[in-house]
Amino acid sequence: MQKLMDHVEFRAALENAIKGKSANKAPFSVAWASGKLSRAHLARWAENHYHYVGPFADYLGYIYARMPEQYQEAKDFLLANMYEEEIGGDRHTDLLIRFAEACGTTAARIKNPDNMTPTTRGLQSWCYAVAMREDPIVAVAGLVVGLESQVPSIYRKQTPTLREKYKFTDEEVEFFDLHIVSDEIHGERGYQIVLEHANTVELQQRCLKICEIGAQMRLLYTTALYHDYVASDIPLAELDLASGVSAEERVLLQA
Amino acid sequence: MPNVIFHRNGETFVGEVKENTNLVVRAGIRQFPYPNFLYGCGMGKCGKCASLIIRGGEHLPEPNWKEKKRLGARIEQGYRLACQLWLTHDVELSQEAAPLVDVVAPAGAAVGRT
């Protein structure tokens, strides 16, 4: 029978739930980090990524509305997160569009939902469904801890490559820089909220499950980008996927 | 682990942080030097986290393009944008009581907490 975990045990369990399906292991991410993608590949990534992260404030808005009023800190965090995504400085999606234009695509193409893959549409729909239907603490676990908190580790790996191997300018890759700081704050505050308010065995288990699914959804999305846009140019055999990928994950990556 | 000595408003705050810590991230998650640390957008744009490095500056990387753009001549005086710094060694720094008027971006260009 499951028992209620203390904060230290629960945090370790959440980190474990995410780690197993980290998007860092997806072939698209490996190709990106090793400098093998073309600007056209990166443009397709941006056209998809816009539709996944673009509505992030919308996802959070649904959670905000359903978060119990006595959880004032959690509500304030969600509001601050929405504000920072949209109007706290440069709008985050404007910086994504700047990067995409440097890759050779256009703002019109990026904003056009017809340019996302069915898998991206699936990820976006999953995010909306979680935000609208799950217990708000479970939704924070899924979207903020499971997805947003992964971003700094991914972008830390990818951003130097964009400058050094792909020769983008500092201004062109600003989208990635900013997320290293802001998503680190958002991810950590997400952890704090989940640790504090997931105070029953059932809630803790639901949070763990949704973190696992969230990380899996992101891995699925990133893997689909490889198969839809890159596989015909860069076969899996040319990528160093051997390190740290279990047999089970390899099946998912190659699906 | 780096020790941080932080001065503001005539008070001194001391804390130990993990290696590769960013003080704006720390303040953002409500840990030392919160609530005494001035910061804003976390993007190197608003300039509210501008800090004078008193000791330990030799262990910091060269100012990046955002710091050069925002801080200008203040860099020569020893100012850095805390949001752009990941600490690996001890550091002593200070902030003014209010954000530096010649550094902070005009209202609307980048806003955030103070």
Interface residues (C-beta under 8 A of the other chain):
Chain A: E84 I87 G88 G89 D90 D170 E171 E174 D177 L178 V181 S182 E184 I185 E188 R189 Q192
Chain B: N22 V24 V25 G28 I29 R30 G40 C41 G42 M43 G44 K45 C46 N64 W65 K66 C83 A110 V111 G112
